[in-house]
Amino acid sequence: QHPYETPPAINQYQNQAVMADNSATDAWQDCDEIGQRLRSEINRLAYSRRTDWFNAVKVVASSYKEATTENVAIWQAVQESYLQAFPQYEDEVQRQPSTTPPLATQGIPQEQQVPP
């Protein structure tokens, strides 16, 4: 052995260090790819859930509107039947102001309401 020659163990350690560095770089790239896939999937699910929620709220609102329209029709039919059965009260019913505000303005502060 020459005194300035590199011992074989050093070469072996250098090779192991290079392999470990390559392995760490590969692992880092794999983790980065997994993170990107995970982020993409989370965004896709979040968008899907927001869309589903919005559609569900639209269905509920539509059903509520339909039910309210039916209730109004029922009350109007009842009022009409009542006035036919008791015509003497027709003028009285028409002169009485409604004691409740229209459905569209209930729960809205007076200053925020749009005049009819």
Secondary structure, 3 states (H helix, E strand, C coil): CCCCCCCHHHHHHHHHHHHHHHHHHHHHHHHHHHHHHHHHHHHHHHHHHHHHHHHHHHHHHHHHHHHHHHHHHHHHHHHHHHHHHCHHHHHHHHHCCCCCCCHHHCCCCHHHCCCC
